[in-house]
Amino acid sequence: MKNPLGYLGFLGLLGILSLVTHHWMYLWFFCFFIFFVFFKVIPDELFRENIKRSATPAFFTSLVLYVLTVAFRPLYNSDAVYMACLIIAFAASFLVFFILLAVYSARERRG
């Protein structure tokens, strides 16, 4: 059985839009190519537990940041600031997930 986490690597193809639109923000999608590594990982019970342990704090990070973004929306009139806050919340949740998964995977390899 293939590891379904590897399919997130296909989001990296959205980075090609940066070449077409000349907008640098699409370059961040190339970071998703790292998920192709997980096609080689056998999804055993410990790996699934590490995914759950990484996803839970990432979910709550995004939840808190999205709520704060919407709650403070009346304080600023610019849509650009609102969009930037939403992008930061999205990126922060993925960053938390990446870092925690890397830490748990390193602990698993060490034994």
Phi and psi restraints in degrees (range 20) as a CNS / XPLOR table:
assign (resid 1 and name C) (resid 2 and name N)
       (resid 2 and name CA) (resid 2 and name C) 1.0 -75.5 20.0 2
assign (resid 2 and name N) (resid 2 and name CA)
       (resid 2 and name C) (resid 3 and name N) 1.0 151.8 20.0 2
assign (resid 2 and name C) (resid 3 and name N)
       (resid 3 and name CA) (resid 3 and name C) 1.0 -79.2 20.0 2
assign (resid 3 and name N) (resid 3 and name CA)
       (resid 3 and name C) (resid 4 and name N) 1.0 117.4 20.0 2
assign (resid 3 and name C) (resid 4 and name N)
       (resid 4 and name CA) (resid 4 and name C) 1.0 -66.4 20.0 2
assign (resid 4 and name N) (resid 4 and name CA)
       (resid 4 and name C) (resid 5 and name N) 1.0 -17.1 20.0 2
assign (resid 4 and name C) (resid 5 and name N)
       (resid 5 and name CA) (resid 5 and name C) 1.0 -65.6 20.0 2
assign (resid 5 and name N) (resid 5 and name CA)
       (resid 5 and name C) (resid 6 and name N) 1.0 -25.1 20.0 2
assign (resid 5 and name C) (resid 6 and name N)
       (resid 6 and name CA) (resid 6 and name C) 1.0 -65.2 20.0 2
assign (resid 6 and name N) (resid 6 and name CA)
       (resid 6 and name C) (resid 7 and name N) 1.0 -24.6 20.0 2
assign (resid 6 and name C) (resid 7 and name N)
       (resid 7 and name CA) (resid 7 and name C) 1.0 -66.9 20.0 2
assign (resid 7 and name N) (resid 7 and name CA)
       (resid 7 and name C) (resid 8 and name N) 1.0 -19.1 20.0 2
assign (resid 7 and name C) (resid 8 and name N)
       (resid 8 and name CA) (resid 8 and name C) 1.0 -64.5 20.0 2
assign (resid 8 and name N) (resid 8 and name CA)
       (resid 8 and name C) (resid 9 and name N) 1.0 -19.5 20.0 2
assign (resid 8 and name C) (resid 9 and name N)
       (resid 9 and name CA) (resid 9 and name C) 1.0 -62.2 20.0 2
assign (resid 9 and name N) (resid 9 and name CA)
       (resid 9 and name C) (resid 10 and name N) 1.0 -26.4 20.0 2
assign (resid 9 and name C) (resid 10 and name N)
       (resid 10 and name CA) (resid 10 and name C) 1.0 -68.2 20.0 2
assign (resid 10 and name N) (resid 10 and name CA)
       (resid 10 and name C) (resid 11 and name N) 1.0 -17.3 20.0 2
assign (resid 10 and name C) (resid 11 and name N)
       (resid 11 and name CA) (resid 11 and name C) 1.0 -64.9 20.0 2
assign (resid 11 and name N) (resid 11 and name CA)
       (resid 11 and name C) (resid 12 and name N) 1.0 -21.3 20.0 2
assign (resid 11 and name C) (resid 12 and name N)
       (resid 12 and name CA) (resid 12 and name C) 1.0 -63.2 20.0 2
assign (resid 12 and name N) (resid 12 and name CA)
       (resid 12 and name C) (resid 13 and name N) 1.0 -23.2 20.0 2
assign (resid 12 and name C) (resid 13 and name N)
       (resid 13 and name CA) (resid 13 and name C) 1.0 -65.1 20.0 2
assign (resid 13 and name N) (resid 13 and name CA)
       (resid 13 and name C) (resid 14 and name N) 1.0 -21.4 20.0 2
assign (resid 13 and name C) (resid 14 and name N)
       (resid 14 and name CA) (resid 14 and name C) 1.0 -66.0 20.0 2
assign (resid 14 and name N) (resid 14 and name CA)
       (resid 14 and name C) (resid 15 and name N) 1.0 -18.6 20.0 2
assign (resid 14 and name C) (resid 15 and name N)
       (resid 15 and name CA) (resid 15 and name C) 1.0 -63.4 20.0 2
assign (resid 15 and name N) (resid 15 and name CA)
       (resid 15 and name C) (resid 16 and name N) 1.0 -21.7 20.0 2
assign (resid 15 and name C) (resid 16 and name N)
       (resid 16 and name CA) (resid 16 and name C) 1.0 -64.0 20.0 2
assign (resid 16 and name N) (resid 16 and name CA)
       (resid 16 and name C) (resid 17 and name N) 1.0 -24.4 20.0 2
assign (resid 16 and name C) (resid 17 and name N)
       (resid 17 and name CA) (resid 17 and name C) 1.0 -60.3 20.0 2
assign (resid 17 and name N) (resid 17 and name CA)
       (resid 17 and name C) (resid 18 and name N) 1.0 -26.3 20.0 2
assign (resid 17 and name C) (resid 18 and name N)
       (resid 18 and name CA) (resid 18 and name C) 1.0 -66.1 20.0 2
assign (resid 18 and name N) (resid 18 and name CA)
       (resid 18 and name C) (resid 19 and name N) 1.0 -30.4 20.0 2
assign (resid 18 and name C) (resid 19 and name N)
       (resid 19 and name CA) (resid 19 and name C) 1.0 -73.3 20.0 2
assign (resid 19 and name N) (resid 19 and name CA)
       (resid 19 and name C) (resid 20 and name N) 1.0 -33.2 20.0 2
assign (resid 19 and name C) (resid 20 and name N)
       (resid 20 and name CA) (resid 20 and name C) 1.0 -80.4 20.0 2
assign (resid 20 and name N) (resid 20 and name CA)
       (resid 20 and name C) (resid 21 and name N) 1.0 -45.6 20.0 2
assign (resid 20 and name C) (resid 21 and name N)
       (resid 21 and name CA) (resid 21 and name C) 1.0 -93.1 20.0 2
assign (resid 21 and name N) (resid 21 and name CA)
       (resid 21 and name C) (resid 22 and name N) 1.0 -11.6 20.0 2
assign (resid 21 and name C) (resid 22 and name N)
       (resid 22 and name CA) (resid 22 and name C) 1.0 59.0 20.0 2
assign (resid 22 and name N) (resid 22 and name CA)
       (resid 22 and name C) (resid 23 and name N) 1.0 32.9 20.0 2
assign (resid 22 and name C) (resid 23 and name N)
       (resid 23 and name CA) (resid 23 and name C) 1.0 -109.4 20.0 2
assign (resid 23 and name N) (resid 23 and name CA)
       (resid 23 and name C) (resid 24 and name N) 1.0 123.1 20.0 2
assign (resid 23 and name C) (resid 24 and name N)
       (resid 24 and name CA) (resid 24 and name C) 1.0 -70.9 20.0 2
assign (resid 24 and name N) (resid 24 and name CA)
       (resid 24 and name C) (resid 25 and name N) 1.0 -20.1 20.0 2
assign (resid 24 and name C) (resid 25 and name N)
       (resid 25 and name CA) (resid 25 and name C) 1.0 -65.1 20.0 2
assign (resid 25 and name N) (resid 25 and name CA)
       (resid 25 and name C) (resid 26 and name N) 1.0 -25.7 20.0 2
assign (resid 25 and name C) (resid 26 and name N)
       (resid 26 and name CA) (resid 26 and name C) 1.0 -72.2 20.0 2
assign (resid 26 and name N) (resid 26 and name CA)
       (resid 26 and name C) (resid 27 and name N) 1.0 -16.0 20.0 2
assign (resid 26 and name C) (resid 27 and name N)
       (resid 27 and name CA) (resid 27 and name C) 1.0 -62.1 20.0 2
assign (resid 27 and name N) (resid 27 and name CA)
       (resid 27 and name C) (resid 28 and name N) 1.0 -27.2 20.0 2
assign (resid 27 and name C) (resid 28 and name N)
       (resid 28 and name CA) (resid 28 and name C) 1.0 -65.4 20.0 2
assign (resid 28 and name N) (resid 28 and name CA)
       (resid 28 and name C) (resid 29 and name N) 1.0 -21.1 20.0 2
assign (resid 28 and name C) (resid 29 and name N)
       (resid 29 and name CA) (resid 29 and name C) 1.0 -66.8 20.0 2
assign (resid 29 and name N) (resid 29 and name CA)
       (resid 29 and name C) (resid 30 and name N) 1.0 -21.7 20.0 2
assign (resid 29 and name C) (resid 30 and name N)
       (resid 30 and name CA) (resid 30 and name C) 1.0 -62.5 20.0 2
assign (resid 30 and name N) (resid 30 and name CA)
       (resid 30 and name C) (resid 31 and name N) 1.0 -20.8 20.0 2
assign (resid 30 and name C) (resid 31 and name N)
       (resid 31 and name CA) (resid 31 and name C) 1.0 -64.1 20.0 2
assign (resid 31 and name N) (resid 31 and name CA)
       (resid 31 and name C) (resid 32 and name N) 1.0 -22.4 20.0 2
assign (resid 31 and name C) (resid 32 and name N)
       (resid 32 and name CA) (resid 32 and name C) 1.0 -72.4 20.0 2
assign (resid 32 and name N) (resid 32 and name CA)
       (resid 32 and name C) (resid 33 and name N) 1.0 -14.1 20.0 2
assign (resid 32 and name C) (resid 33 and name N)
       (resid 33 and name CA) (resid 33 and name C) 1.0 -61.6 20.0 2
assign (resid 33 and name N) (resid 33 and name CA)
       (resid 33 and name C) (resid 34 and name N) 1.0 -20.7 20.0 2
assign (resid 33 and name C) (resid 34 and name N)
       (resid 34 and name CA) (resid 34 and name C) 1.0 -63.5 20.0 2
assign (resid 34 and name N) (resid 34 and name CA)
       (resid 34 and name C) (resid 35 and name N) 1.0 -23.2 20.0 2
assign (resid 34 and name C) (resid 35 and name N)
       (resid 35 and name CA) (resid 35 and name C) 1.0 -70.3 20.0 2
assign (resid 35 and name N) (resid 35 and name CA)
       (resid 35 and name C) (resid 36 and name N) 1.0 -17.1 20.0 2
assign (resid 35 and name C) (resid 36 and name N)
       (resid 36 and name CA) (resid 36 and name C) 1.0 -62.6 20.0 2
assign (resid 36 and name N) (resid 36 and name CA)
       (resid 36 and name C) (resid 37 and name N) 1.0 -21.8 20.0 2
assign (resid 36 and name C) (resid 37 and name N)
       (resid 37 and name CA) (resid 37 and name C) 1.0 -62.3 20.0 2
assign (resid 37 and name N) (resid 37 and name CA)
       (resid 37 and name C) (resid 38 and name N) 1.0 -30.7 20.0 2
assign (resid 37 and name C) (resid 38 and name N)
       (resid 38 and name CA) (resid 38 and name C) 1.0 -73.8 20.0 2
assign (resid 38 and name N) (resid 38 and name CA)
       (resid 38 and name C) (resid 39 and name N) 1.0 -8.8 20.0 2
assign (resid 38 and name C) (resid 39 and name N)
       (resid 39 and name CA) (resid 39 and name C) 1.0 -65.7 20.0 2
assign (resid 39 and name N) (resid 39 and name CA)
       (resid 39 and name C) (resid 40 and name N) 1.0 -25.1 20.0 2
assign (resid 39 and name C) (resid 40 and name N)
       (resid 40 and name CA) (resid 40 and name C) 1.0 -86.0 20.0 2
assign (resid 40 and name N) (resid 40 and name CA)
       (resid 40 and name C) (resid 41 and name N) 1.0 -14.8 20.0 2
assign (resid 40 and name C) (resid 41 and name N)
       (resid 41 and name CA) (resid 41 and name C) 1.0 -84.4 20.0 2
assign (resid 41 and name N) (resid 41 and name CA)
       (resid 41 and name C) (resid 42 and name N) 1.0 130.2 20.0 2
assign (resid 41 and name C) (resid 42 and name N)
       (resid 42 and name CA) (resid 42 and name C) 1.0 -79.2 20.0 2
assign (resid 42 and name N) (resid 42 and name CA)
       (resid 42 and name C) (resid 43 and name N) 1.0 121.7 20.0 2
assign (resid 42 and name C) (resid 43 and name N)
       (resid 43 and name CA) (resid 43 and name C) 1.0 -77.8 20.0 2
assign (resid 43 and name N) (resid 43 and name CA)
       (resid 43 and name C) (resid 44 and name N) 1.0 81.4 20.0 2
assign (resid 43 and name C) (resid 44 and name N)
       (resid 44 and name CA) (resid 44 and name C) 1.0 -86.4 20.0 2
assign (resid 44 and name N) (resid 44 and name CA)
       (resid 44 and name C) (resid 45 and name N) 1.0 -175.8 20.0 2
assign (resid 44 and name C) (resid 45 and name N)
       (resid 45 and name CA) (resid 45 and name C) 1.0 -65.0 20.0 2
assign (resid 45 and name N) (resid 45 and name CA)
       (resid 45 and name C) (resid 46 and name N) 1.0 -39.4 20.0 2
assign (resid 45 and name C) (resid 46 and name N)
       (resid 46 and name CA) (resid 46 and name C) 1.0 -66.9 20.0 2
assign (resid 46 and name N) (resid 46 and name CA)
       (resid 46 and name C) (resid 47 and name N) 1.0 -38.8 20.0 2
assign (resid 46 and name C) (resid 47 and name N)
       (resid 47 and name CA) (resid 47 and name C) 1.0 -64.0 20.0 2
assign (resid 47 and name N) (resid 47 and name CA)
       (resid 47 and name C) (resid 48 and name N) 1.0 -44.3 20.0 2
assign (resid 47 and name C) (resid 48 and name N)
       (resid 48 and name CA) (resid 48 and name C) 1.0 -63.2 20.0 2
assign (resid 48 and name N) (resid 48 and name CA)
       (resid 48 and name C) (resid 49 and name N) 1.0 -37.1 20.0 2
assign (resid 48 and name C) (resid 49 and name N)
       (resid 49 and name CA) (resid 49 and name C) 1.0 -65.8 20.0 2
assign (resid 49 and name N) (resid 49 and name CA)
       (resid 49 and name C) (resid 50 and name N) 1.0 -39.4 20.0 2
assign (resid 49 and name C) (resid 50 and name N)
       (resid 50 and name CA) (resid 50 and name C) 1.0 -64.1 20.0 2
assign (resid 50 and name N) (resid 50 and name CA)
       (resid 50 and name C) (resid 51 and name N) 1.0 -37.1 20.0 2
assign (resid 50 and name C) (resid 51 and name N)
       (resid 51 and name CA) (resid 51 and name C) 1.0 -63.7 20.0 2
assign (resid 51 and name N) (resid 51 and name CA)
       (resid 51 and name C) (resid 52 and name N) 1.0 -45.0 20.0 2
assign (resid 51 and name C) (resid 52 and name N)
       (resid 52 and name CA) (resid 52 and name C) 1.0 -63.7 20.0 2
assign (resid 52 and name N) (resid 52 and name CA)
       (resid 52 and name C) (resid 53 and name N) 1.0 -43.0 20.0 2
assign (resid 52 and name C) (resid 53 and name N)
       (resid 53 and name CA) (resid 53 and name C) 1.0 -67.5 20.0 2
assign (resid 53 and name N) (resid 53 and name CA)
       (resid 53 and name C) (resid 54 and name N) 1.0 -26.3 20.0 2
assign (resid 53 and name C) (resid 54 and name N)
       (resid 54 and name CA) (resid 54 and name C) 1.0 -84.3 20.0 2
assign (resid 54 and name N) (resid 54 and name CA)
       (resid 54 and name C) (resid 55 and name N) 1.0 -35.6 20.0 2
assign (resid 54 and name C) (resid 55 and name N)
       (resid 55 and name CA) (resid 55 and name C) 1.0 -75.1 20.0 2
assign (resid 55 and name N) (resid 55 and name CA)
       (resid 55 and name C) (resid 56 and name N) 1.0 -31.5 20.0 2
assign (resid 55 and name C) (resid 56 and name N)
       (resid 56 and name CA) (resid 56 and name C) 1.0 -63.9 20.0 2
assign (resid 56 and name N) (resid 56 and name CA)
       (resid 56 and name C) (resid 57 and name N) 1.0 -52.1 20.0 2
assign (resid 56 and name C) (resid 57 and name N)
       (resid 57 and name CA) (resid 57 and name C) 1.0 -64.5 20.0 2
assign (resid 57 and name N) (resid 57 and name CA)
       (resid 57 and name C) (resid 58 and name N) 1.0 -32.1 20.0 2
assign (resid 57 and name C) (resid 58 and name N)
       (resid 58 and name CA) (resid 58 and name C) 1.0 -65.7 20.0 2
assign (resid 58 and name N) (resid 58 and name CA)
       (resid 58 and name C) (resid 59 and name N) 1.0 -40.0 20.0 2
assign (resid 58 and name C) (resid 59 and name N)
       (resid 59 and name CA) (resid 59 and name C) 1.0 -63.2 20.0 2
assign (resid 59 and name N) (resid 59 and name CA)
       (resid 59 and name C) (resid 60 and name N) 1.0 -46.9 20.0 2
assign (resid 59 and name C) (resid 60 and name N)
       (resid 60 and name CA) (resid 60 and name C) 1.0 -69.7 20.0 2
assign (resid 60 and name N) (resid 60 and name CA)
       (resid 60 and name C) (resid 61 and name N) 1.0 -30.2 20.0 2
assign (resid 60 and name C) (resid 61 and name N)
       (resid 61 and name CA) (resid 61 and name C) 1.0 -62.6 20.0 2
assign (resid 61 and name N) (resid 61 and name CA)
       (resid 61 and name C) (resid 62 and name N) 1.0 -47.1 20.0 2
assign (resid 61 and name C) (resid 62 and name N)
       (resid 62 and name CA) (resid 62 and name C) 1.0 -66.0 20.0 2
assign (resid 62 and name N) (resid 62 and name CA)
       (resid 62 and name C) (resid 63 and name N) 1.0 -39.1 20.0 2
assign (resid 62 and name C) (resid 63 and name N)
       (resid 63 and name CA) (resid 63 and name C) 1.0 -61.2 20.0 2
assign (resid 63 and name N) (resid 63 and name CA)
       (resid 63 and name C) (resid 64 and name N) 1.0 -47.7 20.0 2
assign (resid 63 and name C) (resid 64 and name N)
       (resid 64 and name CA) (resid 64 and name C) 1.0 -64.3 20.0 2
assign (resid 64 and name N) (resid 64 and name CA)
       (resid 64 and name C) (resid 65 and name N) 1.0 -44.0 20.0 2
assign (resid 64 and name C) (resid 65 and name N)
       (resid 65 and name CA) (resid 65 and name C) 1.0 -68.2 20.0 2
assign (resid 65 and name N) (resid 65 and name CA)
       (resid 65 and name C) (resid 66 and name N) 1.0 -36.4 20.0 2
assign (resid 65 and name C) (resid 66 and name N)
       (resid 66 and name CA) (resid 66 and name C) 1.0 -67.4 20.0 2
assign (resid 66 and name N) (resid 66 and name CA)
       (resid 66 and name C) (resid 67 and name N) 1.0 -40.6 20.0 2
assign (resid 66 and name C) (resid 67 and name N)
       (resid 67 and name CA) (resid 67 and name C) 1.0 -64.6 20.0 2
assign (resid 67 and name N) (resid 67 and name CA)
       (resid 67 and name C) (resid 68 and name N) 1.0 -42.5 20.0 2
assign (resid 67 and name C) (resid 68 and name N)
       (resid 68 and name CA) (resid 68 and name C) 1.0 -64.4 20.0 2
assign (resid 68 and name N) (resid 68 and name CA)
       (resid 68 and name C) (resid 69 and name N) 1.0 -38.4 20.0 2
assign (resid 68 and name C) (resid 69 and name N)
       (resid 69 and name CA) (resid 69 and name C) 1.0 -62.8 20.0 2
assign (resid 69 and name N) (resid 69 and name CA)
       (resid 69 and name C) (resid 70 and name N) 1.0 -45.0 20.0 2
assign (resid 69 and name C) (resid 70 and name N)
       (resid 70 and name CA) (resid 70 and name C) 1.0 -71.8 20.0 2
assign (resid 70 and name N) (resid 70 and name CA)
       (resid 70 and name C) (resid 71 and name N) 1.0 -36.5 20.0 2
assign (resid 70 and name C) (resid 71 and name N)
       (resid 71 and name CA) (resid 71 and name C) 1.0 -67.1 20.0 2
assign (resid 71 and name N) (resid 71 and name CA)
       (resid 71 and name C) (resid 72 and name N) 1.0 -36.4 20.0 2
assign (resid 71 and name C) (resid 72 and name N)
       (resid 72 and name CA) (resid 72 and name C) 1.0 -92.7 20.0 2
assign (resid 72 and name N) (resid 72 and name CA)
       (resid 72 and name C) (resid 73 and name N) 1.0 7.4 20.0 2
assign (resid 72 and name C) (resid 73 and name N)
       (resid 73 and name CA) (resid 73 and name C) 1.0 -57.1 20.0 2
assign (resid 73 and name N) (resid 73 and name CA)
       (resid 73 and name C) (resid 74 and name N) 1.0 -40.5 20.0 2
assign (resid 73 and name C) (resid 74 and name N)
       (resid 74 and name CA) (resid 74 and name C) 1.0 -65.9 20.0 2
assign (resid 74 and name N) (resid 74 and name CA)
       (resid 74 and name C) (resid 75 and name N) 1.0 -15.0 20.0 2
assign (resid 74 and name C) (resid 75 and name N)
       (resid 75 and name CA) (resid 75 and name C) 1.0 -78.2 20.0 2
assign (resid 75 and name N) (resid 75 and name CA)
       (resid 75 and name C) (resid 76 and name N) 1.0 -19.5 20.0 2
assign (resid 75 and name C) (resid 76 and name N)
       (resid 76 and name CA) (resid 76 and name C) 1.0 -130.3 20.0 2
assign (resid 76 and name N) (resid 76 and name CA)
       (resid 76 and name C) (resid 77 and name N) 1.0 144.5 20.0 2
assign (resid 76 and name C) (resid 77 and name N)
       (resid 77 and name CA) (resid 77 and name C) 1.0 -98.4 20.0 2
assign (resid 77 and name N) (resid 77 and name CA)
       (resid 77 and name C) (resid 78 and name N) 1.0 -9.4 20.0 2
assign (resid 77 and name C) (resid 78 and name N)
       (resid 78 and name CA) (resid 78 and name C) 1.0 -85.6 20.0 2
assign (resid 78 and name N) (resid 78 and name CA)
       (resid 78 and name C) (resid 79 and name N) 1.0 130.0 20.0 2
assign (resid 78 and name C) (resid 79 and name N)
       (resid 79 and name CA) (resid 79 and name C) 1.0 -70.7 20.0 2
assign (resid 79 and name N) (resid 79 and name CA)
       (resid 79 and name C) (resid 80 and name N) 1.0 -26.9 20.0 2
assign (resid 79 and name C) (resid 80 and name N)
       (resid 80 and name CA) (resid 80 and name C) 1.0 -65.6 20.0 2
assign (resid 80 and name N) (resid 80 and name CA)
       (resid 80 and name C) (resid 81 and name N) 1.0 -39.0 20.0 2
assign (resid 80 and name C) (resid 81 and name N)
       (resid 81 and name CA) (resid 81 and name C) 1.0 -66.4 20.0 2
assign (resid 81 and name N) (resid 81 and name CA)
       (resid 81 and name C) (resid 82 and name N) 1.0 -41.1 20.0 2
assign (resid 81 and name C) (resid 82 and name N)
       (resid 82 and name CA) (resid 82 and name C) 1.0 -62.0 20.0 2
assign (resid 82 and name N) (resid 82 and name CA)
       (resid 82 and name C) (resid 83 and name N) 1.0 -45.9 20.0 2
assign (resid 82 and name C) (resid 83 and name N)
       (resid 83 and name CA) (resid 83 and name C) 1.0 -65.0 20.0 2
assign (resid 83 and name N) (resid 83 and name CA)
       (resid 83 and name C) (resid 84 and name N) 1.0 -39.5 20.0 2
assign (resid 83 and name C) (resid 84 and name N)
       (resid 84 and name CA) (resid 84 and name C) 1.0 -63.0 20.0 2
assign (resid 84 and name N) (resid 84 and name CA)
       (resid 84 and name C) (resid 85 and name N) 1.0 -40.5 20.0 2
assign (resid 84 and name C) (resid 85 and name N)
       (resid 85 and name CA) (resid 85 and name C) 1.0 -65.5 20.0 2
assign (resid 85 and name N) (resid 85 and name CA)
       (resid 85 and name C) (resid 86 and name N) 1.0 -39.3 20.0 2
assign (resid 85 and name C) (resid 86 and name N)
       (resid 86 and name CA) (resid 86 and name C) 1.0 -65.6 20.0 2
assign (resid 86 and name N) (resid 86 and name CA)
       (resid 86 and name C) (resid 87 and name N) 1.0 -39.8 20.0 2
assign (resid 86 and name C) (resid 87 and name N)
       (resid 87 and name CA) (resid 87 and name C) 1.0 -66.4 20.0 2
assign (resid 87 and name N) (resid 87 and name CA)
       (resid 87 and name C) (resid 88 and name N) 1.0 -40.8 20.0 2
assign (resid 87 and name C) (resid 88 and name N)
       (resid 88 and name CA) (resid 88 and name C) 1.0 -64.1 20.0 2
assign (resid 88 and name N) (resid 88 and name CA)
       (resid 88 and name C) (resid 89 and name N) 1.0 -40.2 20.0 2
assign (resid 88 and name C) (resid 89 and name N)
       (resid 89 and name CA) (resid 89 and name C) 1.0 -63.7 20.0 2
assign (resid 89 and name N) (resid 89 and name CA)
       (resid 89 and name C) (resid 90 and name N) 1.0 -42.1 20.0 2
assign (resid 89 and name C) (resid 90 and name N)
       (resid 90 and name CA) (resid 90 and name C) 1.0 -64.3 20.0 2
assign (resid 90 and name N) (resid 90 and name CA)
       (resid 90 and name C) (resid 91 and name N) 1.0 -46.4 20.0 2
assign (resid 90 and name C) (resid 91 and name N)
       (resid 91 and name CA) (resid 91 and name C) 1.0 -66.4 20.0 2
assign (resid 91 and name N) (resid 91 and name CA)
       (resid 91 and name C) (resid 92 and name N) 1.0 -37.7 20.0 2
assign (resid 91 and name C) (resid 92 and name N)
       (resid 92 and name CA) (resid 92 and name C) 1.0 -65.2 20.0 2
assign (resid 92 and name N) (resid 92 and name CA)
       (resid 92 and name C) (resid 93 and name N) 1.0 -39.0 20.0 2
assign (resid 92 and name C) (resid 93 and name N)
       (resid 93 and name CA) (resid 93 and name C) 1.0 -66.5 20.0 2
assign (resid 93 and name N) (resid 93 and name CA)
       (resid 93 and name C) (resid 94 and name N) 1.0 -39.9 20.0 2
assign (resid 93 and name C) (resid 94 and name N)
       (resid 94 and name CA) (resid 94 and name C) 1.0 -68.0 20.0 2
assign (resid 94 and name N) (resid 94 and name CA)
       (resid 94 and name C) (resid 95 and name N) 1.0 -36.8 20.0 2
assign (resid 94 and name C) (resid 95 and name N)
       (resid 95 and name CA) (resid 95 and name C) 1.0 -64.3 20.0 2
assign (resid 95 and name N) (resid 95 and name CA)
       (resid 95 and name C) (resid 96 and name N) 1.0 -42.4 20.0 2
assign (resid 95 and name C) (resid 96 and name N)
       (resid 96 and name CA) (resid 96 and name C) 1.0 -61.1 20.0 2
assign (resid 96 and name N) (resid 96 and name CA)
       (resid 96 and name C) (resid 97 and name N) 1.0 -43.2 20.0 2
assign (resid 96 and name C) (resid 97 and name N)
       (resid 97 and name CA) (resid 97 and name C) 1.0 -63.2 20.0 2
assign (resid 97 and name N) (resid 97 and name CA)
       (resid 97 and name C) (resid 98 and name N) 1.0 -46.5 20.0 2
assign (resid 97 and name C) (resid 98 and name N)
       (resid 98 and name CA) (resid 98 and name C) 1.0 -60.0 20.0 2
assign (resid 98 and name N) (resid 98 and name CA)
       (resid 98 and name C) (resid 99 and name N) 1.0 -48.1 20.0 2
assign (resid 98 and name C) (resid 99 and name N)
       (resid 99 and name CA) (resid 99 and name C) 1.0 -65.1 20.0 2
assign (resid 99 and name N) (resid 99 and name CA)
       (resid 99 and name C) (resid 100 and name N) 1.0 -46.8 20.0 2
assign (resid 99 and name C) (resid 100 and name N)
       (resid 100 and name CA) (resid 100 and name C) 1.0 -65.4 20.0 2
assign (resid 100 and name N) (resid 100 and name CA)
       (resid 100 and name C) (resid 101 and name N) 1.0 -39.1 20.0 2
assign (resid 100 and name C) (resid 101 and name N)
       (resid 101 and name CA) (resid 101 and name C) 1.0 -65.8 20.0 2
assign (resid 101 and name N) (resid 101 and name CA)
       (resid 101 and name C) (resid 102 and name N) 1.0 -38.0 20.0 2
assign (resid 101 and name C) (resid 102 and name N)
       (resid 102 and name CA) (resid 102 and name C) 1.0 -65.8 20.0 2
assign (resid 102 and name N) (resid 102 and name CA)
       (resid 102 and name C) (resid 103 and name N) 1.0 -40.7 20.0 2
assign (resid 102 and name C) (resid 103 and name N)
       (resid 103 and name CA) (resid 103 and name C) 1.0 -64.9 20.0 2
assign (resid 103 and name N) (resid 103 and name CA)
       (resid 103 and name C) (resid 104 and name N) 1.0 -46.3 20.0 2
assign (resid 103 and name C) (resid 104 and name N)
       (resid 104 and name CA) (resid 104 and name C) 1.0 -66.6 20.0 2
assign (resid 104 and name N) (resid 104 and name CA)
       (resid 104 and name C) (resid 105 and name N) 1.0 -36.6 20.0 2
assign (resid 104 and name C) (resid 105 and name N)
       (resid 105 and name CA) (resid 105 and name C) 1.0 -67.2 20.0 2
assign (resid 105 and name N) (resid 105 and name CA)
       (resid 105 and name C) (resid 106 and name N) 1.0 -38.8 20.0 2
assign (resid 105 and name C) (resid 106 and name N)
       (resid 106 and name CA) (resid 106 and name C) 1.0 -65.9 20.0 2
assign (resid 106 and name N) (resid 106 and name CA)
       (resid 106 and name C) (resid 107 and name N) 1.0 -39.8 20.0 2
assign (resid 106 and name C) (resid 107 and name N)
       (resid 107 and name CA) (resid 107 and name C) 1.0 -64.0 20.0 2
assign (resid 107 and name N) (resid 107 and name CA)
       (resid 107 and name C) (resid 108 and name N) 1.0 -37.6 20.0 2
assign (resid 107 and name C) (resid 108 and name N)
       (resid 108 and name CA) (resid 108 and name C) 1.0 -66.6 20.0 2
assign (resid 108 and name N) (resid 108 and name CA)
       (resid 108 and name C) (resid 109 and name N) 1.0 -39.8 20.0 2
assign (resid 108 and name C) (resid 109 and name N)
       (resid 109 and name CA) (resid 109 and name C) 1.0 -67.7 20.0 2
assign (resid 109 and name N) (resid 109 and name CA)
       (resid 109 and name C) (resid 110 and name N) 1.0 -35.5 20.0 2
assign (resid 109 and name C) (resid 110 and name N)
       (resid 110 and name CA) (resid 110 and name C) 1.0 -69.4 20.0 2
assign (resid 110 and name N) (resid 110 and name CA)
       (resid 110 and name C) (resid 111 and name N) 1.0 -30.5 20.0 2
